[in-house]
Amino acid sequence: MKVNLTVKADELKLAQLLSKFAEKYRMTYKLNRRADGYLLEVELNSDDFGELIRRLNHLKDATYNIEEIRGGGALDRFNVSLLRTNVDALVGKEAIAKTDIDLIDGGIVKIGGELWLAKPDYCEVIKEGSKVRVIRVEGVSLIVEGENGKCTN
């Protein structure tokens, strides 16, 4: 399996991780420096991919993004798109304001049958019952804007 990732991490720690991992798991890799971090191209057994990701998660302050996965055989015949999961999947979705949402206290929205804390992006107040759109997630709060980007105050 071949995987391309963009990685932002400490260069020394990343190089050490890759070197040790390549010895133990028969992986080959190429690490290219880019303006926004590194482009990591790896070729490894698909069973070991999860372990590589687990180890990348343990690097302090490291972030990565999987750009491409090619597995050979049957995987080449399918167009595989990576799905956003968990809270990342909420960005762009519509919700209903269950309370007034203001900049100081925030409020509550209902999305996908669940209640979430929410804060407006720039509006002073979004009224209860208004449709809102999630524009990003900050911690455990959804940052929302009024329908069509309009304030409803």
N, C-alpha and C positions, 0 to 999 in steps of 0.2 A: 504494500500500500504506500502511496506517495501522498504527502500532506504538505501544504504551504501554509505557514502561519506568519503573522506579523507579531513581533514581541517587543515589549518595552520592559527592560530589566537591566540590572547592573551587569555590565559586560563580563566581569570576572566570574560572578556567581553563575551566570548563564553558561559560560564556557565550561566551568567545572561540572555543572549538572549534565550538560550534553556529553562531555568526555566520559564521565562515569557511566552514564546510561548507555552509551554506544558500546562500551566494553562488555557490559552485562547482557544487553538485549540484542545484539547483532543489528545495530541500526547504523545507517550512514546518514550524514547530514552535511548541509552547507549553510553557513551563517554569513549573510551579507548585510553590511551596515547601510542604513538608510537615514534620511533626515529625521524621521519620526520613530526610530528604533532600529529593529533588525528584521530582515526577511529570513525566516528559517525554513529550509527545504529539507524534509526528512523522508527517508525510505525505511520502512520497518514492517514487521509482522503486524497485522491488524489486531491481534490479541494483545499486543504490547502498547497500542496507542493510548488506551485508557490510563495505563501506568505513567506514560510520558506526561499526559495532561495533569494527572494527580501531582506529579513532581513539580511541574510548572506552577501549579497553584500554591505550592509551599514556598516559592521564592518571594521574599519580602518585597512589597511594592511592585511586583511584576504584573503586567497585564498582557493578554494575548488575544488575537483574533484569528480564527481559522478561515483562511481565504479559499482554499481548494482542497478537496479530497479526491484522489483517484486510486481505485483499488485493483484495477485490472479485472479481467474476466467479466462477470455479469455486471459489476458496478459501472463499467465503462458504457454500458448500454442505457443507463438511466441518468436523467438529469437530477442530481441530488441538490436540493436547496436546504440550507440550514435554517431551521425555524427558531424564532425568538421564543423564549420560554419565560415562565414566572412573571415577574413584574415588568420585564422588558416587553412582553407581549401586550401590555396594556397601553403603551404609547401609541397615540393615534386613535384610540377607541373612544366612543361616546359614552357618557355617563349622565346620570340625573342627580342634581344637587338635592340632597335630603334635608339640608339646613342652609341657612345663609352662609356664604363662604367669604370671609374677609381676610385682609392681609395680616391682621394681628392674631386672631384666634383660629383662623382656618375654618374648616367645616367638614361635613361628611358628604360623600357621594356614593351612589350605588352603581356598581359596574359588574356585570357577569354574575348577578345574584349576591355579591359581597359588598359590604360596607367598607369604605376606605377613608382615611384622613385625607383632606385635600386643602390646598392653598391656591389662591389665584396667582397668575403669573404677574400681572400688573394692575388689574382692576382693583378698585377699592372694595366693592361688594358684588358678589354674584348671588342673585336671589334664589331662595328655595324653589324647587320645581323646574329650574332652568336646565336646559341641555348644555353640557360642557364637553370639551374634548381634552383628553390627557395629552400634554405636550412633553412631559418628562417625569422622572421619578427622582426625588431627593430624599434619601433615607427611607422612612416608612410613609412618607406623604406623596400623594400625586399632585403635581403642579398642573393646574387646569386653566383653560381659557373659555370664555363664553362662546356660544354657538357662532360660527363664522368669524371668530376672533374678536367679537364685540363684547364690550362690558355691558352688564345689565344693571348697573347701579343708577 
